[in-house]
């Protein structure tokens, strides 16, 4: 699932997990800042029953992260 939000390119995808069974959201967000391309990758440590639900949750997470001013995340 791809989106542009506040001049940031967001790519949300989901990876299928075997144990626990389900889907985990993974994000790639990129933007230009001071003439340079910046990119961040995130994995959200939550499991969803479907790929679509996981991708949608990832997109919502990315939008909230941007709304909150891109705070540091634990890796």
Residue frames relative to the residue before (quaternion, step in Angstrom):
aa qw qx qy qz dx dy dz
X 1.0000 0.0000 0.0000 0.0000 0.00 0.00 0.00
X 0.0959 -0.8080 0.5812 0.0115 3.57 -0.71 1.10
X 0.0606 0.7820 -0.6182 0.0510 3.54 -1.15 0.68
X 0.2487 -0.6905 0.6471 0.2064 3.52 -1.34 0.36
X 0.0550 0.7953 -0.5952 0.1010 3.55 -0.76 1.10
X 0.8388 -0.0873 0.0055 0.5373 3.56 -0.68 1.14
X 0.6798 -0.5256 0.2584 0.4414 3.54 0.94 1.07
X 0.5561 0.5348 -0.4092 0.4871 3.57 1.14 0.70
X 0.3199 -0.7219 0.5800 0.2004 3.57 -0.99 0.85
X 0.0867 -0.7982 0.5961 0.0074 3.57 -0.74 1.09
X 0.0373 -0.7531 0.6566 0.0151 3.52 -0.99 0.93
X 0.0502 -0.7922 0.6081 -0.0138 3.57 -0.56 1.21
X 0.0451 0.7762 -0.6268 0.0507 3.54 -0.88 0.98
X 0.2793 -0.7509 0.5690 0.1852 3.56 -1.26 0.10
X 0.2481 -0.7474 0.6024 0.1302 3.52 -1.14 0.77
X 0.3993 -0.7162 0.5195 0.2403 3.53 -0.92 0.90
X 0.2206 -0.7697 0.5915 0.0950 3.53 -0.92 1.01
X 0.3756 -0.7188 0.5373 0.2313 3.53 -1.10 0.71
X 0.7955 -0.0055 0.0213 0.6056 3.56 1.07 -0.75
X 0.4464 -0.3389 -0.7832 0.2692 1.60 -0.88 2.25
X 0.5884 -0.5940 0.4234 0.3489 3.54 -1.14 0.59
X 0.5160 0.6223 -0.4709 0.3532 3.57 -0.87 0.96
X 0.5197 -0.6250 0.4999 0.2989 3.53 -1.36 -0.37
X 0.1915 -0.7843 0.5857 0.0720 3.56 -0.98 0.94
X 0.4034 -0.7321 0.4922 0.2429 3.63 -0.76 0.99
X 0.0337 -0.7553 0.6543 0.0166 3.54 -1.14 0.79
X 0.1602 -0.8188 0.5508 0.0227 3.53 -0.95 0.99
X 0.0728 -0.7249 0.6817 0.0668 3.49 -1.31 0.58
X 0.0030 -0.7940 0.6060 -0.0481 3.58 -0.67 1.16
X 0.0166 0.8020 -0.5963 0.0310 3.58 -0.86 0.95
X 0.0681 0.7767 -0.6225 0.0674 3.53 -1.23 0.65
X 0.4434 -0.6505 0.5442 0.2900 3.54 -1.35 0.26
X 0.0557 0.7737 -0.6265 0.0756 3.50 -1.02 0.95
X 0.8364 -0.0418 -0.0250 0.5460 3.56 -0.72 1.10
X 0.7239 -0.4670 0.2383 0.4483 3.57 0.95 0.91
X 0.6779 0.4509 -0.2967 0.4991 3.61 1.25 0.08
X 0.4308 -0.6644 0.5440 0.2776 3.53 -1.20 0.61
X 0.0918 -0.7772 0.6223 0.0198 3.55 -0.89 1.02
X 0.0423 -0.7998 0.5988 0.0020 3.56 -1.01 0.79
X 0.0938 -0.7716 0.6279 0.0385 3.54 -1.12 0.77
X 0.1639 -0.7563 0.6268 0.0908 3.54 -1.13 0.76
X 0.0252 -0.7956 0.6052 -0.0132 3.56 -0.97 0.88
X 0.1324 -0.7103 0.6789 0.1303 3.49 -1.31 0.49
X 0.2499 -0.7618 0.5801 0.1440 3.55 -0.82 0.97
X 0.3380 -0.7800 0.5011 0.1620 3.54 -0.63 1.17
X 0.4679 0.5982 -0.4991 0.4174 3.54 0.53 1.30
X 0.2645 -0.7599 0.5743 0.1509 3.56 -1.10 0.65
X 0.1315 -0.7898 0.5985 0.0276 3.55 -0.92 1.03
X 0.5845 -0.6324 0.3940 0.3212 3.54 -1.14 0.64
X 0.7951 0.1668 -0.0999 0.5745 3.61 1.13 -0.52
X 0.6339 -0.5237 0.4136 0.3908 3.53 -1.28 0.43
X 0.6605 0.5291 -0.3117 0.4320 3.58 0.88 -0.96
X 0.6496 0.5063 -0.3153 0.4714 3.61 0.96 -0.83
X 0.6571 0.5081 -0.3102 0.4625 3.58 0.97 -0.82
X 0.6636 0.4950 -0.3083 0.4685 3.59 0.92 -0.85
X 0.6470 0.5109 -0.3185 0.4679 3.59 0.97 -0.82
X 0.6413 0.5111 -0.3187 0.4754 3.60 0.98 -0.83
X 0.6364 0.5285 -0.3221 0.4603 3.58 1.03 -0.76
X 0.6523 0.5081 -0.3096 0.4696 3.56 0.95 -0.87
X 0.6619 0.4954 -0.3040 0.4734 3.60 0.92 -0.85
X 0.6169 0.5361 -0.3360 0.4682 3.59 1.05 -0.76
X 0.6643 0.5099 -0.3039 0.4543 3.59 0.89 -0.95
X 0.6623 0.5030 -0.3123 0.4592 3.59 0.92 -0.86
X 0.6553 0.4933 -0.3147 0.4777 3.59 0.96 -0.80
X 0.6160 0.5454 -0.3408 0.4548 3.59 1.02 -0.79
X 0.6644 0.4846 -0.2921 0.4882 3.59 1.00 -0.83
X 0.6451 0.5226 -0.3152 0.4597 3.60 0.96 -0.85
X 0.6967 0.4723 -0.2574 0.4746 3.58 1.12 -0.74
X 0.5908 -0.6195 0.3460 0.3839 3.58 1.28 0.11
X 0.5349 -0.6616 0.3774 0.3657 3.60 1.22 0.55
X 0.0795 0.8245 -0.5562 0.0680 3.63 0.70 0.99
X 0.6127 -0.5444 0.4199 0.3898 3.56 -1.22 0.50
X 0.2003 -0.7710 0.5962 0.0995 3.55 -1.04 0.83
X 0.5054 -0.6183 0.4980 0.3381 3.54 -1.15 0.59
X 0.2153 -0.7825 0.5713 0.1222 3.56 -0.96 0.84
